[in-house]
Amino acid sequence: MSIKNVLGASVSMLAVLAVTAPAFAQADLDALYASAKTEGQLTVIALPHSWCNYGGVIDGFKAKYPDITVNELNPDAGSADELEAVRANIGNTGPQAPDVLDVGLAFGPQAKEEGLLQAYKVSTWDDIPADAKDADGFWYGDYYGVLAFGINKDIITGENPASWADLQKDEFANSVALAGDPRTANNAILSVYAAGLSTGADAAGGAQAGLEYFKALNDKGNFVPVDAEAAAIAQGTTPIAINWDYNLLAARDNLNGNPPIEVVVPADGVVAGVYVQAISAHAPHPNAAKLWMEYLYSDEGQNGWLAGYCHPIRFNAMSEAGTLPAELMAKLPAADNYAKAVFPSIEEQNANKTTITTGWDTTVGASVQ
């Protein structure tokens, strides 16, 4: 059953999930922890603390497993950068070799095919929808969200853009930015695709239409070729930031009104994205990596992501089991436009990625810094 567009405030729109699988016996987790303690370290990469509440998730893991040191590499890396870090450190057991990856859905199959991943099925495996995981356990979905606009109201003082078409308006000159480089970052790649869909293009033509959309946006002078991360948003460099809703909502909370940020899910081109977890085939600390995965896919880990406005992949099963905290559910935004979300398949994402990463320079010609 394919993933459906379900990003409501109380029930996610992923495919119907199986009954919650029993967790590891405590003895199994204790044995895994004992093995991980002999390794003593877990090396993660590309996990900004404001992304899906990863700061809180990492702190939770440290509190639960205090004998494991968490080494954090390049928090602002993109999915392609993560795979390159694995390639560059084959045979290296030092601190620059990542144990685990968190990448866009399209990068999971690519990494498996290249032999960069090792298989591991977490104890809550049955809760993960079949179309959001590799059947052999080489990669599996972790959370999802939709692409939205984060608007700095100190700069954009008038009416908010409500659609992708609105971003082309004169009043948004030198305002619109992507979070990441569309030649390497999954969220930027899918942002270009979403813009293409908003023009009426179908799934097959969305990537090229998106490139043409951003060419027009750049030619008009509305596009800002700056990576719209939290610092750029706070400084006012990127008045309208296109990013996952969970990143923008977290930035809104963290900035606490300085500047005030409003988050808009567009009326068209609403694209949802699933990210996936995986363990490096060359992980220097494979047991710590498995322990990390068990933590992430436990109720505690999944609710850690929910606290950062990300819909965890076990959302439906946890909802059925009554393990989603009411106070977290109450903080999720409710918007009719969530119901319009589409989930590109792996095949669609692979095709989009190729078209966008190879065509950005020649079509748009703006280097995102």
N, C-alpha and C positions, 0 to 999 in steps of 0.2 A: 504494500500500500504506500503510495507516494506521500511526501510531506505536503500538508495542506496549509493554506494561509490562515494561521490561527495565532494571533498575538493579542488576545483579549486580556482583561485585567484579572479574570478569575480562572479561565480555562485556556490553555495554549492550543494552537491549531496544528500541532504535529499529528502524525498518524496515531491511531489508537494503540496504546502501549500494553504490554503484558503486565500481569500482576507483579508487584514488586518482588524481585528475587531475594532470597535470603542472603544476608551478608555473610562474609567469611566467619567461621567460628573464631572466637577470640584467640584460641590457641594458634590458629593459622596466622592471624595478624601479629601476634606476639613473636612468632617464629620469623616472620618477614621483617619485623622491626629489629630483631636480634641480628639478622643478616645485614640489614641496612646500617646498623650501628657500627659494624666492623668496617664499613666503607666510610662512614662518618660525614659524608657530604652529598648534597644534591645540587646539580648545576642546572639552572633554568635560564631561559633566554626570551627576550621580547615580551616581558610582563610588566608594563607600567602599572604602578600601584593604583592609579585612578581608573584603570581599564577593568570593568566588571568587578570592582572591589578586590583586585588581586592583592593589594596591600593587606587587606583583612584576611584574605585566604591564606597568604603566606604566613602571616602572624599566627593564624589558627593552626597551621601545620607545625610551626615551630613550638607552639605551646603543647601540642599533643605529643610531639616527638622531639624533645629538647636535645637529644644527643646527635641530631642531624643538623649540620650547618648548611644553610641555603646560600649558595653562591649565585648572584644575579648578574647575568651578562646583558649588555646592550638593551635596556628596557624599550627603546623606541625603534627597534629593528622591525622590518616587515617580514612577511612569510618567506619570500625568496631569500632574504638575508639569513633566516634561520637554517634553511637547507644548505646554504653555502657554508655556514659555520660548522655543520656536520661534515661536509665534504673536506673542508680545510683542516679538520682536526682528526681525520682517520688515523688511528695509531697513536694519537696523543692522549695520554691519560691525565693531563694537567688541567688547570682551572679554566682554560678557554674552550674545552670540549663540552658541549651541552649534553645533558642526559635526556631531557624531555623537550618536546616541541608543542607549541600551540599555534596552529596555522589555519589559513582559510581552507574551506572544503576542497577546492580544486587542487591544493598542494598535497593533500594526503595520498591520493593514488599516484601522483607523480613521484613522491618520495618512496613509496613502496616499490614501484616499478624500478627505481634506480638502486634499490637495495639499501636505502638509508635508514630503514625502520626495522624493529623487531616486534614480533607479535606478543600481545598480552591481553587477556580478557579479564576485566575487573569483575568483582563478585556480583555487582548489580548489572551485569551485561544484558540481561533480558529486558531491562527497562529502557534500553536505548533503541529507538526505531531502526528497523532493518535497513532502511534507505539512508540512514545517517551513520552507518558504520561499515567497516570492512568485515566481511563474513569470517575472515581468519584472524581478526583482532589486531591488524597492523595499525589501524587508526579508527577513531570513533568520535562522534559529535560530543561537544561539551556544553555549548550554550548558543543562543542566537538572539538577534535583534533586527531592527530595520534601520535603513538609512534615513536620516532626518537633517533638518537645518537648525544649527545653533546660532541664534541672532543676538548680537551685542546691542542692547537697547540704549546704551550711551551714544552709539554712533548711528544705528538705524532707528531713528526716532519716530518715523511714520509707520504706515501699515506694514506688517510683516509679509514677506513673500509666502504665498500659499501653495505654489506649484513650481515645478522646474521652469516653466515658461516665464514665470514672474522674475526669475533671476536675470533674465535678459533685459529688464527694464532699465531706463536711464538712471533712475534714482539709486540703483545698486552698482554704480560705477566703482571700480577698484575695491570691490567688497567680497567677492565670492572665492572661497578657497577650499581645497581638498585636504583631508587629513591623510597625508602620505603621498608618495610618488606613484602615479598610475603605471609606471613601468615595473614596479616591484611590490607595492603594498596592496593586499587583497581588498581592503575597504575602499581604496581609491579606484581600483579596477572595477569593482561593483558599482561605485558611484557613477562612473562613466557609463556603464551599462544601464543603470537606472535612468539616467538622463536620456539615453537613447530610447528606452521603452516609453518614456513620457511623450515622445514625438509621434507615437503611434506605430513605431517599428515593432516587428514580432521578435520572438526569442532569437531567431537566426540572424536578424539584422540589427539587433539592439546595440551590439558593440560598435559597429561602424557608424550607426546613427549617433551614438554617444560621442564618438570622436568628432563628428561634424558639429554636434551641439557645442562641445568645448572649444572647437576652433572659432565658432561664431562668438562665443562668450569671451574668448581671448581677444579676437579681433575688435570686438566692441569696447574692450577695456574694462570689462567687469570682473575678469578672472585675476586673482592674486596668486602668483606662483610661489606661495609660501606654505610650508607644511603647517596645517591648522591644528597644532597640538595645544595643550592647555596654556603654555606660556604665551604663544602668539595670540590666543583668544584674550587672555588677560591684558595684554599690552595694546589691544585694539588693532593689531596688524591685520587680522582676518575677521572683519565684521560679521560675515556670514560663513560659518564653518559647516561643511558637509561631512557628516560622520555617523557612526552608529548611534542610535538613540541613547544607549546606555552610557556611552562616553560623554555625550553632551549633557545628559541629566546629571552625571557625576560632576562634570565641570561646573554646571549651574550651582550645585550644592556647595562644592569646594570654594568657589569664588564668593559665595554668600553675598551676592548683590554688588560686588565690586570687580568688574562691572556686572550689571544685571543681565542675565541670559534667559532668553525664551526659546523653547524647543518646539519646532513645528514638524509634524509628519506630513509630507506633501500630499496633495490630493491626487497626484498621478505619479507613475513611475515608482511605486512603493516596492522596494526590493528587500527581502529578508535574507540574512546570511547566517549559515551555521559554521562555526569554527570547530576544529577537531584537535584532539590530543593524540600524541604518539610518543613512543620511546625510541630514542636513537639506537640503531643497530650497533653503534660504536660507543654506547654509554659507558663511561668509566665507573659509574655507580648504578648498575642495573637493579639492584634490590631497593635502593633508595628511590629509584624511578618508579618501581612497582608500588612501593608504599605511598608515594605521592599520588599515583593514579587511584589507589584505593581511597585515599583521603578525598580527592576531588569528586569522586563518584559516590561517596557516602552522603547521607542526608546533610551532614554538617557542611561538607564542601559545596554541595549544590546550593544550599541556602546562603553560603558565602557569596556566590555569584549573584543570586537573586537580590542580595543586599546592595549590589552594584547595578541594579536595574537590568540585569541580563536574565533571559528566560533559560534556566538550566535544562539540559536535555532530558532529564528524568521528571520534568514538570508534571506531566499527566499522571504518572504513577504515584508521585508524591502527593499530588492533589487528591487522588483516590484514597491514599493511605492516611490523609490528614496530617502530613508532616511539613506543610508549607505554612510558616508563621503568618498569622493574620496581620501583624503590624508591617511585615514586608509587603504583603499583597496590597495593603492599603496605599502604599507609596508608588505603586506602578501607575503610569499615566493611562487614562482611558481616552481613546480617540477613535472615531469612526473610521479614519483612514487606515488603521491597523488591519482592518478586515480586508483591505484591498491588496495586502502584501502577497507577493509571489516568491517562491523559493526556487531559484534556478537549479536545475539538475547538475550533477557533476559534469556530464557531457557538455551542457550549455556553458558552464563555468570555464571548462578547459578551452572551448572554442573562443569564448569572450576574452579570456586571458591572453591567448595568442594574438588575437586581432588587436587588442588594446596595447599590450606591451610592445608589439612590433610596429604599431602604427602611430603611437602617440607623437614621436619626434617629427615624423614626416607630415602628419596631419595638423597637429596642434602647435608643435614647436615651442612649447613653454617648459622650461626645466624647473620642476618643483624643488625648492631648497628648504 
